[in-house]
Amino acid sequence: MKDKRRTIWGLVIVVALLGTLLGFLLYQPLTATTEEAAALVYEVVNLPLSALTAVKVENETTAYAVLNGTEGVEMVSKYNHAYDEAQLRAFLYAASHISGSRKVTDQATFKGYGTEQPRATVTLYRSDDSQLQYQVLADNPLDQNTYFYAVDEQAVYLIAREIAALFLRTEQDFVSRTVFPLRTQEDFDAIDRISITYHGAGRDYTVEQTDQGFYLTAPVQLRLSRTLVYTELLNPLLQLYADDVVATQADIAQYGFDAPEMEIALTMNGQTKRALLLRTENNQCLLAEVGGTVVYRLEDVPMLMLMQDYTVLLSGGITTYTSEDLADLSLTSGERSLFITFTGSGAGVSAQMDGTPLPQTLQNQLIKTLSQLTPTAEITASIAEEPTFAWTATLRKGTQEKVSIIPATADLYVVSINGTAHFATDAAAVQRVQALWDALISLK
């Protein structure tokens, strides 16, 4: 028993000593190791973009150059594709800012890193007409890094594998992922016209933008809500950005584009781009440009949104207003008229009726009611009856809308705008106008 106890105590002492020694070893080099790791970050390339005029890449597959000019970036290659400017800029920045975690200058060892069989040659052209040349060598089998040879410096560095992979790509990896030149909502102001054709699967329509706003111009004429045009039309167009490029030198008819489900013509700054779309399996769709050779693939959600009937742009209102839209409004029923003016902007818009300020609640009711003439039916025949209600809205941008609500049946009322009627609303909408009228009259 005593021997056993003696053995146990001996083991305890040994363990304690080992623990103390291990703690000492772990603690002592911590600062030194951190400082050494910090020191092992080498600047392989560190050029400001202003000093870089071009990057030329030659690899096993292709050769191309990306130019960095005063008027923008440009791809020079044997393919005449539309390239993504953001991707090209990111590539130029990455090529001019490369760091390494290891540096070898012993030329006798260079063969072991792959200098005899470089996978790519990268040439940086500087604004002072000098050049820097690099080569992508072998991958390091022990980690996720790649050997990178600075030819002019006669040094081999170890750089991140994802950076090295940039120079193994082809120019086709930089192809723009969309047909249309839309990048953000800020581009929407440059849109002149959008025409959507369904090839028999729906009703074609055209929306145009003027300095007065967005208008449906075919198959009917109608002023549209800017908010609805954004949410139901423009935002889905912006989302037509491909997840991947299926082919770049394709006969697009072989992918089914000789019978597309949808064709979209987008005119911006006077230039028109035409896109074709068709759905495929797994909730995806294909996209291509008319006359193009690139086929894109993306999720079909934006396409499905664009396949809705154009009446979705009305969203419950044949007419649409905001307080900031209106300069004045003359509302008539029978022989009686009310005249309302609007001043101010944003949350500070106020309305007066014949010199009497309207309460905010009534002002809100007025805007909401006149924007809720539900499009219950489409009509083609004209109605000669006297209107139940009529108003003339003068917009701040200078145009006028003359709207008449004319009874057609017990449940339908034709809505005529500037003498033309395409839609009828229901009795419930007219009852809301009647309630508004009664509330306004009560202030007199």
C-alpha positions as CSV (number, residue, x, y, z in Angstrom):
1,M,0.0,0.0,0.0
2,K,2.8,2.4,0.9
3,D,4.5,1.7,-2.4
4,K,1.3,2.4,-4.2
5,R,0.9,5.7,-2.4
6,R,4.5,6.6,-3.1
7,T,4.0,5.9,-6.8
8,I,0.8,8.0,-6.9
9,W,2.5,11.0,-5.2
10,G,5.4,10.7,-7.6
11,L,3.0,10.8,-10.6
12,V,1.3,13.9,-9.1
13,I,4.6,15.7,-8.7
14,V,5.6,14.8,-12.3
15,V,2.3,16.0,-13.7
16,A,2.6,19.2,-11.7
17,L,6.1,19.8,-13.0
18,L,5.1,19.1,-16.6
19,G,2.1,21.4,-16.3
20,T,4.4,24.2,-15.0
21,L,6.9,23.6,-17.8
22,L,4.1,23.5,-20.4
23,G,2.7,26.8,-19.1
24,F,6.1,28.4,-19.2
25,L,6.7,27.2,-22.8
26,L,3.2,28.3,-24.0
27,Y,3.5,31.7,-22.3
28,Q,7.1,32.6,-23.1
29,P,7.0,32.5,-26.9
30,L,3.5,33.9,-27.3
31,T,4.6,37.5,-27.9
32,A,7.5,36.4,-30.0
33,T,5.3,34.1,-32.2
34,T,2.8,36.9,-32.7
35,E,5.5,39.4,-33.6
36,E,7.1,36.8,-36.0
37,A,3.7,36.2,-37.7
38,A,3.2,39.9,-38.1
39,A,6.6,40.2,-39.7
40,L,5.9,37.4,-42.1
41,V,3.5,39.4,-44.2
42,Y,5.2,40.6,-47.3
43,E,4.0,43.3,-49.7
44,V,4.4,41.5,-53.0
45,V,2.5,44.2,-55.0
46,N,1.3,47.5,-53.6
47,L,0.4,50.0,-56.3
48,P,-2.2,52.7,-56.2
49,L,-4.7,52.3,-59.0
50,S,-3.7,55.6,-60.4
51,A,-0.3,54.2,-61.1
52,L,-1.7,51.1,-62.9
53,T,-2.6,51.4,-66.6
54,A,-3.2,47.7,-67.4
55,V,-2.9,44.1,-66.3
56,K,-2.2,41.4,-68.9
57,V,-2.9,37.8,-68.1
58,E,-1.6,34.8,-70.1
59,N,-2.5,31.3,-68.8
60,E,-3.0,27.8,-70.1
61,T,-6.4,28.7,-71.6
62,T,-6.3,32.2,-72.9
63,A,-4.7,35.7,-73.0
64,Y,-6.3,39.0,-72.3
65,A,-5.7,42.4,-70.8
66,V,-7.7,44.7,-68.5
67,L,-7.1,48.4,-69.2
68,N,-7.4,51.1,-66.5
69,G,-8.0,54.3,-68.4
70,T,-9.2,57.8,-67.5
71,E,-12.6,57.1,-69.0
72,G,-13.1,53.7,-67.3
73,V,-12.0,50.1,-67.4
74,E,-11.9,47.9,-70.5
75,M,-11.4,44.3,-71.4
76,V,-9.2,43.5,-74.4
77,S,-9.7,40.0,-75.7
78,K,-10.6,38.0,-78.7
79,Y,-14.3,37.9,-77.6
80,N,-16.6,40.8,-78.1
81,H,-18.7,40.4,-75.0
82,A,-20.2,42.9,-72.6
83,Y,-18.1,42.8,-69.5
84,D,-19.0,43.6,-65.9
85,E,-17.3,46.9,-65.0
86,A,-17.5,46.2,-61.3
87,Q,-15.7,42.9,-61.7
88,L,-13.0,44.4,-63.8
89,R,-12.4,47.2,-61.3
90,A,-12.2,44.6,-58.5
91,F,-9.7,42.5,-60.5
92,L,-7.5,45.6,-61.1
93,Y,-7.5,46.4,-57.4
94,A,-6.7,42.8,-56.4
95,A,-3.8,42.6,-58.9
96,S,-2.3,45.8,-57.6
97,H,-2.5,44.8,-53.9
98,I,-1.0,41.4,-53.2
99,S,0.6,40.2,-50.0
100,G,2.5,37.0,-49.2
101,S,3.1,35.0,-46.0
102,R,6.5,33.6,-47.1
103,K,9.4,34.8,-49.2
104,V,12.1,32.7,-50.8
105,T,15.1,34.2,-52.6
106,D,17.3,31.1,-52.9
107,Q,17.2,30.5,-56.7
108,A,18.5,27.0,-56.3
109,T,15.1,26.0,-54.8
110,F,12.9,27.8,-57.4
111,K,12.3,24.7,-59.5
112,G,10.6,23.0,-56.6
113,Y,8.0,25.7,-56.6
114,G,7.1,25.3,-60.2
115,T,9.1,28.0,-62.0
116,E,9.8,25.7,-65.0
117,Q,6.0,25.3,-65.6
118,P,4.2,28.4,-64.5
119,R,0.4,28.2,-64.7
120,A,0.0,31.9,-65.6
121,T,2.1,35.0,-66.4
122,V,0.8,38.4,-65.1
123,T,2.2,41.6,-66.3
124,L,1.4,44.9,-64.6
125,Y,1.9,48.0,-66.7
126,R,2.6,51.2,-64.8
127,S,1.9,54.8,-65.7
128,D,5.6,55.5,-65.9
129,D,5.8,53.0,-68.8
130,S,7.6,50.4,-66.6
131,Q,6.4,46.8,-66.2
132,L,6.3,44.3,-63.4
133,Q,6.0,40.6,-64.2
134,Y,4.8,37.7,-62.0
135,Q,4.0,34.0,-62.5
136,V,1.5,31.8,-60.8
137,L,3.3,28.6,-59.8
138,A,2.3,25.4,-58.0
139,D,-0.1,25.1,-55.1
140,N,1.4,24.5,-51.7
141,P,0.1,21.0,-50.8
142,L,0.2,21.8,-47.0
143,D,-2.2,24.7,-46.9
144,Q,-4.5,26.8,-49.0
145,N,-1.8,29.0,-50.6
146,T,0.0,29.2,-53.9
147,Y,3.6,30.0,-54.9
148,F,3.9,33.3,-56.7
149,Y,7.1,34.3,-58.5
150,A,8.1,37.9,-58.7
151,V,10.3,37.7,-61.9
152,D,11.9,41.1,-61.6
153,E,12.6,40.7,-57.9
154,Q,13.8,37.1,-58.3
155,A,11.7,36.0,-55.3
156,V,9.0,33.4,-54.7
157,Y,6.2,34.3,-52.4
158,L,3.4,32.3,-50.9
159,I,0.1,34.0,-51.5
160,A,-3.6,33.2,-50.9
161,R,-4.9,30.6,-53.3
162,E,-8.0,32.6,-54.1
163,I,-5.8,35.5,-55.2
164,A,-3.7,33.3,-57.4
165,A,-7.0,31.8,-58.9
166,L,-7.9,35.3,-60.3
167,F,-5.1,34.9,-62.8
168,L,-6.2,31.4,-63.8
169,R,-9.6,32.7,-64.9
170,T,-10.6,33.4,-68.5
171,E,-12.0,36.7,-69.8
172,Q,-15.4,34.9,-70.0
173,D,-15.5,34.9,-66.2
174,F,-15.8,38.7,-66.4
175,V,-18.8,38.6,-68.7
176,S,-21.6,40.9,-67.4
177,R,-24.3,38.9,-65.7
178,T,-27.2,40.9,-67.1
179,V,-28.5,42.1,-70.4
180,F,-29.6,45.5,-69.2
181,P,-27.4,48.4,-67.9
182,L,-29.3,48.5,-64.6
183,R,-27.1,48.3,-61.5
184,T,-29.0,50.2,-58.8
185,Q,-32.3,52.1,-58.4
186,E,-30.4,55.3,-59.2
187,D,-30.3,54.1,-62.8
188,F,-34.1,54.2,-63.0
189,D,-34.2,57.9,-63.8
190,A,-32.4,57.1,-67.1
191,I,-35.2,54.8,-68.4
192,D,-37.2,56.1,-71.3
193,R,-39.4,53.1,-72.2
194,I,-40.1,49.5,-71.2
195,S,-42.0,47.2,-73.6
196,I,-43.0,43.7,-72.5
197,T,-44.1,41.1,-75.1
198,Y,-45.5,37.7,-74.0
199,H,-45.7,36.0,-77.3
200,G,-49.4,35.0,-76.8
201,A,-49.0,34.1,-73.1
202,G,-50.3,37.4,-71.8
203,R,-51.2,41.0,-72.7
204,D,-48.3,43.0,-74.1
205,Y,-47.8,46.5,-72.7
206,T,-45.5,49.5,-72.7
207,V,-44.6,51.9,-69.9
208,E,-42.8,55.2,-70.7
209,Q,-41.2,57.8,-68.4
210,T,-41.4,61.5,-69.0
211,D,-40.6,64.5,-66.8
212,Q,-44.2,64.2,-65.7
213,G,-43.8,60.6,-64.4
214,F,-44.5,57.1,-65.6
215,Y,-47.3,56.4,-68.0
216,L,-48.9,53.2,-69.4
217,T,-49.0,54.0,-73.1
218,A,-50.1,50.7,-74.6
219,P,-52.5,49.0,-74.8
220,V,-54.2,52.0,-72.9
221,Q,-53.1,55.4,-71.8
222,L,-52.9,55.9,-68.0
223,R,-50.7,57.7,-65.5
224,L,-49.1,55.3,-63.0
225,S,-47.9,55.4,-59.5
226,R,-44.2,55.8,-59.3
227,T,-44.1,53.5,-56.2
228,L,-46.0,50.7,-58.0
229,V,-43.8,51.0,-61.1
230,Y,-40.8,50.6,-58.9
231,T,-42.1,47.6,-56.9
232,E,-43.9,45.7,-59.7
233,L,-41.8,46.5,-62.7
234,L,-38.4,48.2,-62.2
235,N,-37.2,46.2,-59.2
236,P,-37.9,42.9,-60.9
237,L,-36.0,44.2,-63.9
238,L,-33.1,45.1,-61.7
239,Q,-33.1,41.5,-60.3
240,L,-32.6,40.0,-63.7
241,Y,-28.9,39.4,-62.7
242,A,-27.6,35.9,-63.5
243,D,-26.3,33.4,-61.0
244,D,-24.1,31.9,-63.6
245,V,-23.2,32.1,-67.3
246,V,-24.3,28.9,-69.1
247,A,-22.5,29.6,-72.4
248,T,-20.8,32.5,-74.1
249,Q,-20.4,31.5,-77.7
250,A,-23.9,29.9,-78.1
251,D,-26.5,29.6,-80.7
252,I,-29.2,30.8,-78.4
253,A,-31.9,29.1,-80.5
254,Q,-30.5,25.8,-79.3
255,Y,-31.5,26.8,-75.7
256,G,-35.1,27.4,-76.7
257,F,-34.9,31.2,-77.4
258,D,-36.5,30.7,-80.8
259,A,-39.7,30.4,-78.8
260,P,-39.3,32.6,-75.7
261,E,-42.0,33.1,-73.1
262,M,-41.2,36.8,-72.7
263,E,-39.3,39.6,-74.5
264,I,-38.4,42.8,-72.8
265,A,-37.2,45.9,-74.6
266,L,-35.6,48.5,-72.3
267,T,-34.7,51.9,-73.6
268,M,-32.3,54.0,-71.5
269,N,-30.7,57.3,-72.6
270,G,-32.0,56.6,-76.1
271,Q,-30.4,53.2,-76.4
272,T,-32.5,50.0,-76.5
273,K,-31.5,46.5,-75.2
274,R,-33.8,43.5,-75.8
275,A,-33.8,40.5,-73.6
276,L,-35.5,37.0,-74.0
277,L,-36.6,34.8,-71.1
278,L,-37.9,31.3,-70.7
279,R,-38.5,29.2,-67.6
280,T,-36.7,25.9,-67.0
281,E,-36.9,23.2,-64.3
282,N,-36.0,23.7,-60.6
283,N,-37.5,27.2,-60.4
284,Q,-35.0,28.7,-62.7
285,C,-35.0,30.6,-66.0
286,L,-32.7,31.4,-68.9
287,L,-31.9,34.9,-70.1
288,A,-30.3,36.0,-73.4
289,E,-30.0,39.1,-75.4
290,V,-31.7,39.3,-78.8
291,G,-29.0,38.6,-81.4
292,G,-26.5,37.7,-78.6
293,T,-24.4,34.6,-77.9
294,V,-24.4,34.6,-74.1
295,V,-26.9,32.5,-72.1
296,Y,-27.5,33.3,-68.5
297,R,-29.2,31.3,-65.7
298,L,-31.0,32.7,-62.7
299,E,-33.9,32.0,-60.3
300,D,-37.3,32.6,-62.0
301,V,-38.7,34.9,-59.2
302,P,-38.2,38.2,-61.1
303,M,-39.5,36.6,-64.3
304,L,-42.7,35.4,-62.6
305,M,-43.2,38.9,-61.2
306,L,-42.8,40.4,-64.7
307,M,-45.3,37.9,-66.1
308,Q,-48.2,39.5,-64.2
309,D,-50.8,41.4,-66.1
310,Y,-50.2,45.1,-66.6
311,T,-53.2,45.8,-64.3
312,V,-51.0,45.0,-61.4
313,L,-49.5,48.4,-62.0
314,L,-52.8,49.9,-61.0
315,S,-53.0,47.9,-57.8
316,G,-56.5,49.0,-56.8
317,G,-56.5,52.5,-58.2
318,I,-57.4,53.7,-61.7
319,T,-56.2,57.1,-60.6
320,T,-53.3,57.8,-58.2
321,Y,-52.2,60.8,-56.3
322,T,-50.0,62.0,-53.4
323,S,-50.3,65.3,-51.6
324,E,-47.0,66.3,-53.2
325,D,-48.4,65.5,-56.7
326,L,-51.2,68.0,-56.5
327,A,-51.2,71.8,-56.9
328,D,-55.0,72.1,-56.8
329,L,-58.1,70.0,-57.1
330,S,-61.6,71.1,-58.2
331,L,-64.2,68.5,-57.1
332,T,-67.8,68.6,-58.5
333,S,-71.0,66.9,-57.8
334,G,-74.1,68.1,-59.6
335,E,-74.2,71.9,-59.5
336,R,-71.8,72.3,-56.6
337,S,-68.0,72.5,-56.7
338,L,-65.2,72.6,-54.1
339,F,-61.8,74.0,-54.8
340,I,-58.8,72.7,-52.8
341,T,-55.2,73.9,-53.0
342,F,-52.0,72.2,-51.8
343,T,-48.8,73.8,-50.6
344,G,-45.6,72.7,-49.0
345,S,-43.6,69.5,-49.4
346,G,-42.9,66.2,-47.7
347,A,-44.6,65.9,-44.3
348,G,-45.3,69.6,-44.4
349,V,-47.9,69.5,-47.2
350,S,-51.1,71.3,-46.2
351,A,-54.4,71.7,-48.0
352,Q,-57.0,74.5,-48.0
353,M,-60.5,74.4,-49.3
354,D,-61.8,77.8,-50.4
355,G,-59.3,79.3,-47.9
356,T,-60.2,77.0,-45.0
357,P,-57.4,74.6,-43.9
358,L,-58.3,70.9,-44.1
359,P,-57.7,68.8,-41.1
360,Q,-54.8,66.3,-41.7
361,T,-57.2,63.3,-41.3
362,L,-59.5,64.7,-44.0
363,Q,-56.5,65.5,-46.3
364,N,-55.4,61.9,-45.9
365,Q,-58.9,60.7,-46.6
366,L,-59.1,62.8,-49.8
367,I,-55.8,61.4,-51.2
368,K,-56.7,57.8,-50.3
369,T,-60.2,57.9,-51.7
370,L,-59.2,59.4,-55.0
371,S,-56.5,56.7,-55.4
372,Q,-58.9,53.8,-54.6
373,L,-61.1,53.7,-57.7
374,T,-60.8,49.9,-58.0
375,P,-60.4,48.7,-61.6
376,T,-63.4,46.3,-61.5
377,A,-63.8,45.9,-65.3
378,E,-62.3,46.9,-68.6
379,I,-64.6,48.7,-71.1
380,T,-64.5,49.7,-74.7
381,A,-67.8,51.5,-75.1
382,S,-68.4,55.1,-74.3
383,I,-71.1,56.2,-71.8
384,A,-73.1,59.4,-72.4
385,E,-74.6,59.8,-68.9
386,E,-73.9,62.7,-66.6
387,P,-71.2,62.0,-64.1
388,T,-72.0,61.4,-60.5
389,F,-68.7,63.0,-59.5
390,A,-66.0,64.8,-61.4
391,W,-62.8,66.5,-60.6
392,T,-59.9,68.4,-62.3
393,A,-56.5,67.7,-60.8
394,T,-53.7,70.1,-61.6
395,L,-50.4,68.5,-60.9
396,R,-47.4,70.4,-59.7
397,K,-45.5,69.3,-62.8
398,G,-47.9,71.2,-64.9
399,T,-50.3,68.6,-66.4
400,Q,-54.1,68.3,-65.7
401,E,-56.3,65.3,-65.3
402,K,-60.1,65.6,-65.8
403,V,-61.8,62.6,-64.2
404,S,-65.5,61.7,-64.5
405,I,-67.3,58.9,-62.6
406,I,-70.2,58.0,-64.8
407,P,-72.9,55.4,-63.8
408,A,-73.2,52.5,-66.2
409,T,-75.2,49.9,-64.2
410,A,-76.3,49.6,-60.6
411,D,-72.9,48.2,-59.7
412,L,-70.5,49.7,-62.2
413,Y,-69.3,53.2,-62.9
414,V,-67.2,54.2,-65.8
415,V,-64.0,56.2,-65.0
416,S,-63.2,58.6,-67.8
417,I,-59.8,60.4,-67.7
418,N,-59.3,63.3,-70.1
419,G,-62.3,62.1,-72.1
420,T,-61.1,58.5,-72.5
421,A,-62.4,55.5,-70.5
422,H,-60.7,52.1,-70.3
423,F,-61.9,50.9,-66.9
424,A,-65.0,50.8,-64.7
425,T,-65.0,50.9,-60.9
426,D,-67.5,49.5,-58.4
427,A,-70.2,51.0,-56.2
428,A,-68.0,50.7,-53.1
429,A,-65.4,53.1,-54.6
430,V,-68.1,55.6,-55.5
431,Q,-69.6,55.3,-51.9
432,R,-66.1,56.2,-50.6
433,V,-66.1,59.3,-52.8
434,Q,-69.6,60.2,-51.6
435,A,-68.4,59.9,-47.9
436,L,-65.4,62.2,-48.8
437,W,-67.8,64.7,-50.4
438,D,-70.0,64.7,-47.4
439,A,-67.1,65.3,-45.1
440,L,-65.8,68.2,-47.2
441,I,-69.3,69.8,-47.4
442,S,-69.6,69.6,-43.6
443,L,-66.7,72.1,-43.3
444,K,-68.5,74.7,-45.4
